[in-house]
Amino acid sequence: AQVRLHQLMIDKLQNAQKLLEGIALGKFDKIEKHANELVRISKTAEWLAAHKTPRYEVFSREFQEAAEGIAKKAKAKNMDGVTLAYFDLTKSCVRCHQHVREIRDARRPGDRENTLAAVSVAR
């Protein structure tokens, strides 16, 4: 399952990069295609079961909604809407990865001080 999740994260990153390329070039078809692929990735069983915490579920839902919003705005050829939804997508990624690192660090023996410092900074 970890190998499959790792591959999903690679696929997510590649699609996010192609999405940004589409935004930079103003190619709405490319934007819509890669936004829809991000939605598909975020609905896989491995993604949904990766880190079963309430915060993870919130970030995952935010990611899906932002990706769906990008696809919808791209279909309407609304670059301002695409850009705002892309910001929301990126924000959800950053916040979720920070959360996952906090969980991972909390599980490491001997890293208690670093984990407590990271958690207190995140609040």
C-alpha positions as CSV (number, residue, x, y, z in Angstrom):
1,A,0.0,0.0,0.0
2,Q,2.9,2.4,0.8
3,V,4.4,1.8,-2.6
4,R,1.1,2.5,-4.3
5,L,0.6,5.7,-2.2
6,H,4.2,6.8,-3.1
7,Q,3.4,6.4,-6.8
8,L,0.1,8.3,-6.4
9,M,2.1,11.2,-4.8
10,I,4.5,11.2,-7.8
11,D,1.5,11.2,-10.2
12,K,-0.1,14.0,-8.2
13,L,3.1,16.1,-8.5
14,Q,3.5,15.5,-12.2
15,N,-0.2,16.4,-12.8
16,A,0.2,19.5,-10.7
17,Q,3.2,20.6,-12.7
18,K,1.4,20.0,-16.0
19,L,-1.6,21.9,-14.5
20,L,0.7,24.9,-13.7
21,E,2.2,24.7,-17.2
22,G,-1.3,24.9,-18.7
23,I,-2.1,27.9,-16.5
24,A,1.1,29.6,-17.6
25,L,0.4,29.0,-21.2
26,G,-3.3,29.7,-21.0
27,K,-4.2,26.3,-22.3
28,F,-7.7,25.6,-20.8
29,D,-7.9,22.1,-22.3
30,K,-4.6,21.1,-20.6
31,I,-5.7,22.7,-17.3
32,E,-9.0,20.9,-17.3
33,K,-7.4,17.5,-18.2
34,H,-4.9,17.7,-15.4
35,A,-7.3,19.0,-12.8
36,N,-9.6,16.1,-13.6
37,E,-6.7,13.7,-13.2
38,L,-6.0,15.2,-9.8
39,V,-9.6,14.6,-8.8
40,R,-9.3,11.0,-9.9
41,I,-6.1,10.5,-8.0
42,S,-7.6,12.0,-4.8
43,K,-10.5,9.6,-5.0
44,T,-8.5,6.4,-5.0
45,A,-8.7,4.0,-2.1
46,E,-5.0,4.4,-1.3
47,W,-5.3,8.2,-1.1
48,L,-8.4,8.1,1.1
49,A,-7.0,5.6,3.5
50,A,-3.5,7.1,3.7
51,H,-3.7,8.9,7.0
52,K,-7.1,8.5,8.6
53,T,-7.2,11.6,10.8
54,P,-9.9,14.2,10.8
55,R,-7.4,16.9,9.6
56,Y,-6.2,14.7,6.7
57,E,-9.9,14.2,5.7
58,V,-10.4,18.0,5.7
59,F,-7.3,18.6,3.6
60,S,-8.2,15.8,1.2
61,R,-11.7,17.3,0.7
62,E,-10.3,20.8,0.2
63,F,-7.9,19.4,-2.4
64,Q,-10.7,17.6,-4.3
65,E,-12.9,20.7,-4.2
66,A,-10.1,22.9,-5.4
67,A,-9.3,20.5,-8.3
68,E,-12.9,20.2,-9.2
69,G,-13.1,24.0,-9.2
70,I,-10.1,24.3,-11.4
71,A,-11.7,21.9,-14.0
72,K,-15.0,23.8,-13.8
73,K,-13.3,27.2,-14.3
74,A,-11.1,25.9,-17.1
75,K,-14.2,24.6,-18.9
76,A,-15.7,28.1,-18.6
77,K,-12.4,29.6,-19.8
78,N,-12.2,31.7,-16.6
79,M,-8.5,32.2,-15.9
80,D,-9.0,34.3,-12.8
81,G,-11.2,31.5,-11.3
82,V,-8.6,28.9,-12.3
83,T,-5.8,30.9,-10.7
84,L,-7.7,31.3,-7.4
85,A,-8.7,27.6,-7.3
86,Y,-5.1,26.7,-8.0
87,F,-4.0,28.7,-5.0
88,D,-6.5,26.8,-2.9
89,L,-5.2,23.5,-4.3
90,T,-1.6,24.4,-3.5
91,K,-2.5,25.6,0.0
92,S,-4.3,22.3,0.7
93,C,-1.2,20.3,-0.4
94,V,1.2,22.3,1.7
95,R,-1.0,22.1,4.8
96,C,-1.7,18.4,4.4
97,H,2.0,17.5,3.8
98,Q,2.9,19.5,6.9
99,H,0.2,17.5,8.9
100,V,1.6,14.2,7.6
101,R,5.1,15.2,8.6
102,E,3.8,16.0,12.1
103,I,2.2,12.6,12.3
104,R,5.3,10.9,11.1
105,D,7.6,12.8,13.4
106,A,5.3,12.1,16.4
107,R,5.7,8.3,15.7
108,R,9.5,8.5,15.7
109,P,11.1,7.6,19.0
110,G,13.6,10.1,20.3
111,D,12.2,13.0,18.2
112,R,9.8,14.2,20.9
113,E,11.3,17.7,21.3
114,N,11.3,18.3,17.5
115,T,7.7,17.1,17.2
116,L,6.5,19.2,20.0
117,A,8.2,22.3,18.5
118,A,6.7,21.5,15.1
119,V,3.2,21.0,16.4
120,S,3.3,24.2,18.5
121,V,4.5,26.2,15.5
122,A,1.7,24.7,13.3
123,R,-1.0,25.9,15.7
